[in-house]
């Protein structure tokens, strides 16, 4: 068992169980709608059209769940581009001597934690030091 706050672990477990129960209830053979871990845009659009035409709350819930999943995975697909842009911006900040904010330090920390390379940890350390010095 992992360490951590037992209340938060229990709350997460209950939320996960509720989500899985909702998926099982809304997406089954009788409903005629399949649940996709990574839905396509066209599939979600078709479900949204069906929900708008029928006005059924369960159809609307199905469409909303799959739209949420699609949006989440689309954002995940482009996350590495965001990290690359941040990394370039941080390098430019250090070279040009710009003002380093606390938000920059936090973003550099997340970047170094996501991809723990020597280069990124060094970038984080330099930004943190520069922020601590007051620029």
FENQUI-V516998 format. One record per helix or strand of 3 or more residues. SS is the DSSP state (~ for helix, > for strand). FROM is the first residue (numbers start at 1). LEN is the number of residues. If there is no record, write none. Layout:
BEGIN
ss=SS from=FROM len=LEN
ss=SS from=FROM len=LEN
END
This chain:
BEGIN
ss=~ from=6 len=21
ss=~ from=29 len=3
ss=~ from=41 len=14
ss=~ from=57 len=40
ss=~ from=102 len=13
ss=~ from=118 len=15
END
